[in-house]
């Protein structure tokens, strides 16, 4: 390549990089960051039980980048698809694109019960310090709740039987609570050993919570939620202000690695209508 062309390409790349760094508006949103951060948890040659929305696009992103042999499984029956575009829901026919099987809800739930599923993706209306999720009701009583929610669906099965659970949800004081109104899906229940005492598989449970503010794990001894990384531009005070219980916060917390511009472009390719990641 002539030296002049090489210099020109280098100059263009440099200007693009500086432009991205100096721009007041970042090239990614908090939703992009949540999706990519969730995808990084998924490893190659593993299986994942996926729900609609961000969990789905996170799994697709992982499969297209660092985990090409990730086995995606959907509640409605598809097993091992290679989707090119985000389906509307787990029942969309596109979930079976290049799948190895178009099975049934019964079979796929049985895979989890048999201990064959490595990861399960979940969201919720409330989460507490032990990772218990509530999607049933908030406030009041069972008969007369203040807010009636959709219920479990397959969330209890996923959180109970998959080896590891990844939770994606927005962080607010009303959502990150000391104790959920109702345990729809068990996390670590009331602390160490509680899952096993309840008859759930030993060593299972939530491993990551990903919000628009940070990434959390769970302390090995207490099973209480622990801050693992904080997203760019977010402060510890913001983390605390949006949490209704006392998080474990280490003295030094690393910053979450943001998605690359190429990663954001891939997310938009996978979700061209912005159903999950927005416009």
C-alpha positions as CSV (number, residue, x, y, z in Angstrom):
1,X,0.0,0.0,0.0
2,X,1.4,3.5,-0.9
3,X,2.6,5.5,2.1
4,X,0.1,8.3,1.4
5,X,-2.9,5.9,1.5
6,X,-1.6,4.3,4.7
7,X,-1.2,7.7,6.3
8,X,-4.7,8.8,5.2
9,X,-6.3,5.6,6.7
10,X,-4.4,6.1,10.0
11,X,-5.5,9.7,10.1
12,X,-9.2,8.8,9.5
13,X,-9.0,6.1,12.2
14,X,-7.4,8.5,14.6
15,X,-10.0,11.2,14.0
16,X,-12.8,8.7,14.5
17,X,-11.3,7.6,17.8
18,X,-10.9,11.1,19.1
19,X,-14.4,12.0,18.0
20,X,-15.8,9.1,19.9
21,X,-13.8,10.0,23.0
22,X,-14.6,13.7,23.0
23,X,-18.3,13.4,22.1
24,X,-20.6,14.6,24.8
25,X,-23.1,11.9,23.9
26,X,-21.6,8.4,24.2
27,X,-22.0,6.0,21.3
28,X,-23.8,3.5,23.5
29,X,-26.8,3.5,25.9
30,X,-27.2,1.9,29.3
31,X,-29.3,-0.8,27.6
32,X,-26.5,-1.6,25.2
33,X,-24.1,-1.8,28.1
34,X,-26.5,-4.2,30.0
35,X,-26.9,-6.5,27.0
36,X,-23.2,-6.7,26.3
37,X,-22.3,-7.1,30.0
38,X,-24.8,-10.0,30.3
39,X,-23.4,-11.6,27.2
40,X,-19.9,-11.7,28.7
41,X,-21.1,-14.0,31.5
42,X,-22.0,-16.7,29.0
43,X,-19.2,-19.1,28.1
44,X,-18.7,-21.1,24.9
45,X,-19.8,-24.7,24.9
46,X,-22.4,-24.0,27.6
47,X,-26.2,-24.0,27.5
48,X,-28.6,-21.2,28.4
49,X,-32.3,-21.0,29.0
50,X,-33.4,-17.6,27.5
51,X,-36.4,-15.4,27.9
52,X,-37.8,-12.5,25.8
53,X,-36.0,-9.2,25.4
54,X,-32.5,-8.4,26.7
55,X,-31.7,-11.9,27.8
56,X,-32.4,-13.1,24.2
57,X,-30.3,-10.4,22.5
58,X,-27.5,-11.0,25.1
59,X,-27.4,-14.7,24.2
60,X,-27.5,-13.9,20.5
61,X,-24.6,-11.4,20.9
62,X,-22.5,-14.0,22.8
63,X,-23.1,-16.6,20.1
64,X,-22.0,-14.1,17.4
65,X,-18.9,-13.0,19.2
66,X,-17.0,-15.1,21.9
67,X,-19.3,-18.1,22.3
68,X,-20.2,-19.5,18.9
69,X,-21.0,-22.9,20.4
70,X,-23.4,-21.5,23.0
71,X,-26.6,-23.7,23.1
72,X,-29.6,-21.5,23.3
73,X,-32.9,-23.0,24.7
74,X,-36.3,-21.4,24.7
75,X,-39.3,-22.2,26.9
76,X,-41.6,-22.7,23.9
77,X,-39.5,-25.6,22.6
78,X,-36.6,-24.4,20.3
79,X,-33.2,-25.9,21.0
80,X,-29.9,-24.7,19.6
81,X,-31.0,-22.1,17.1
82,X,-28.6,-19.7,15.2
83,X,-30.9,-16.7,14.9
84,X,-30.0,-13.7,12.7
85,X,-32.6,-11.3,14.0
86,X,-34.3,-10.8,17.4
87,X,-37.6,-12.7,17.7
88,X,-40.6,-11.0,19.2
89,X,-40.9,-13.6,21.9
90,X,-39.8,-17.1,22.9
91,X,-42.8,-18.5,20.9
92,X,-41.8,-16.7,17.7
93,X,-41.1,-19.1,14.8
94,X,-37.7,-17.4,14.3
95,X,-36.5,-19.0,17.6
96,X,-36.2,-22.2,15.6
97,X,-34.0,-20.8,12.8
98,X,-31.3,-23.4,12.2
99,X,-32.2,-25.1,15.5
100,X,-31.2,-28.7,16.2
101,X,-34.7,-29.4,17.6
102,X,-38.2,-27.8,17.7
103,X,-39.3,-29.6,20.8
104,X,-41.8,-28.6,23.6
105,X,-42.1,-26.7,26.8
106,X,-42.3,-29.9,28.7
107,X,-39.0,-31.2,27.2
108,X,-37.1,-28.0,27.7
109,X,-38.3,-27.5,31.3
110,X,-37.3,-31.1,31.9
111,X,-33.8,-30.4,30.7
112,X,-33.5,-27.8,33.5
113,X,-34.9,-30.2,36.0
114,X,-32.4,-32.9,34.9
115,X,-29.5,-30.5,35.6
116,X,-28.5,-30.1,32.0
117,X,-28.8,-26.3,31.7
118,X,-25.8,-24.2,32.8
119,X,-27.4,-20.7,32.8
120,X,-30.9,-19.2,33.1
121,X,-31.7,-15.6,32.3
122,X,-34.3,-13.8,34.4
123,X,-35.8,-10.4,35.2
124,X,-38.2,-9.3,37.9
125,X,-40.2,-6.5,39.5
126,X,-38.4,-6.8,42.8
127,X,-35.1,-8.4,44.0
128,X,-33.7,-8.6,47.5
129,X,-30.2,-8.8,49.0
130,X,-30.2,-12.6,48.6
131,X,-31.2,-12.6,45.0
132,X,-34.9,-13.7,45.5
133,X,-37.1,-12.4,42.7
134,X,-40.8,-11.3,42.8
135,X,-43.0,-11.2,39.8
136,X,-46.3,-12.1,41.6
137,X,-47.6,-9.1,43.6
138,X,-46.4,-6.1,45.6
139,X,-47.9,-4.8,48.8
140,X,-51.1,-5.7,50.6
141,X,-52.0,-9.4,50.7
142,X,-52.3,-12.3,48.3
143,X,-56.0,-11.7,48.1
144,X,-55.8,-7.9,48.0
145,X,-52.5,-6.8,46.6
146,X,-51.6,-3.2,45.9
147,X,-50.1,-4.3,42.6
148,X,-50.8,-7.6,40.8
149,X,-48.0,-8.8,38.6
150,X,-47.9,-11.4,35.8
151,X,-46.7,-14.3,38.0
152,X,-44.0,-16.9,37.6
153,X,-44.4,-18.3,34.1
154,X,-41.3,-20.5,33.9
155,X,-39.2,-18.2,36.1
156,X,-39.5,-20.5,39.2
157,X,-38.4,-23.5,37.2
158,X,-35.5,-21.6,35.7
159,X,-34.2,-20.1,39.0
160,X,-34.7,-23.4,40.9
161,X,-33.1,-25.8,38.4
162,X,-30.6,-24.1,36.2
163,X,-27.0,-24.3,37.6
164,X,-26.5,-20.6,37.5
165,X,-29.0,-17.7,37.2
166,X,-28.2,-14.3,35.6
167,X,-30.6,-11.5,36.4
168,X,-31.1,-8.4,34.3
169,X,-33.3,-5.5,35.7
170,X,-33.4,-1.8,36.2
171,X,-32.1,-0.6,39.5
172,X,-34.4,1.6,41.7
173,X,-35.2,1.7,45.4
174,X,-38.6,0.2,44.7
175,X,-37.0,-2.7,42.9
176,X,-33.8,-3.4,44.9
177,X,-35.5,-4.1,48.3
178,X,-34.6,-5.5,51.7
179,X,-37.2,-8.3,51.4
180,X,-39.4,-9.0,48.4
181,X,-43.1,-9.1,49.0
182,X,-43.4,-12.6,47.6
183,X,-40.7,-15.0,46.5
184,X,-41.7,-16.0,42.9
185,X,-38.2,-17.3,42.1
186,X,-35.7,-18.4,44.8
187,X,-32.3,-16.8,45.0
188,X,-30.5,-17.8,48.2
189,X,-33.7,-17.5,50.2
190,X,-32.6,-16.4,53.7
191,X,-28.9,-17.0,53.3
192,X,-26.1,-19.7,53.2
193,X,-27.4,-23.2,52.8
194,X,-31.0,-22.2,52.5
195,X,-31.4,-23.4,48.9
196,X,-30.0,-26.9,49.7
197,X,-32.3,-27.1,52.8
198,X,-35.3,-26.3,50.5
199,X,-34.3,-29.3,48.3
200,X,-32.8,-27.3,45.5
201,X,-29.6,-28.4,43.7
202,X,-26.4,-27.9,45.7
203,X,-24.3,-25.1,44.4
204,X,-27.0,-23.5,42.2
205,X,-28.4,-20.0,42.5
206,X,-27.9,-16.5,41.1
207,X,-24.4,-15.5,40.1
208,X,-24.8,-12.1,38.5
209,X,-27.2,-9.2,38.7
210,X,-26.8,-6.6,35.9
211,X,-28.5,-3.2,36.1
212,X,-28.1,0.1,34.4
213,X,-25.8,1.2,37.2
214,X,-23.5,-1.8,37.8
215,X,-22.8,-5.5,37.9
216,X,-23.3,-7.5,41.1
217,X,-22.4,-10.9,42.4
218,X,-23.1,-12.6,45.7
219,X,-20.7,-12.9,48.6
220,X,-19.6,-16.5,49.1
221,X,-20.0,-16.6,52.8
222,X,-23.1,-14.5,53.4
223,X,-24.8,-14.8,50.0
224,X,-25.6,-11.1,50.2
225,X,-25.4,-9.1,46.9
226,X,-22.0,-7.6,46.3
227,X,-20.9,-4.8,43.9
228,X,-18.4,-6.2,41.3
229,X,-18.1,-3.3,38.9
230,X,-19.6,0.1,38.4
231,X,-20.6,1.4,35.0
232,X,-18.8,4.4,33.4
233,X,-20.2,7.7,34.7
234,X,-22.0,6.2,37.7
235,X,-21.0,6.9,41.3
236,X,-21.1,4.8,44.5
237,X,-23.6,7.3,45.9
238,X,-25.9,6.6,43.0
239,X,-25.6,2.9,43.6
240,X,-26.6,3.4,47.3
241,X,-29.4,5.9,46.5
242,X,-31.0,3.3,44.2
243,X,-30.8,0.4,46.6
244,X,-33.0,-0.2,49.7
245,X,-30.7,-2.6,51.4
246,X,-27.0,-2.6,52.5
247,X,-24.9,-3.8,49.6
248,X,-21.5,-5.2,50.1
249,X,-19.2,-2.6,48.5
250,X,-15.5,-3.4,48.3
251,X,-12.9,-0.6,48.9
252,X,-11.9,-0.8,45.3
253,X,-14.5,-1.3,42.6
254,X,-13.4,-1.6,38.9
255,X,-15.3,0.2,36.1
256,X,-17.3,-2.0,33.7
257,X,-15.8,-2.3,30.3
258,X,-18.2,-0.5,27.9
259,X,-19.3,-2.1,24.6
260,X,-17.2,-1.3,21.5
261,X,-18.7,0.7,18.6
262,X,-18.6,-2.6,16.6
263,X,-20.5,-4.3,19.4
264,X,-23.2,-1.6,19.4
265,X,-23.4,-2.0,15.6
266,X,-23.9,-5.7,16.0
267,X,-26.7,-5.2,18.6
268,X,-28.5,-2.9,16.1
269,X,-28.0,-5.5,13.4
270,X,-29.6,-8.2,15.7
271,X,-32.4,-5.9,16.8
272,X,-33.0,-3.5,13.8
273,X,-36.4,-2.4,15.1
274,X,-35.1,-1.6,18.6
275,X,-37.5,-3.9,20.4
276,X,-35.0,-4.7,23.1
277,X,-32.2,-2.1,22.9
278,X,-34.3,0.9,21.8
279,X,-33.7,3.2,18.8
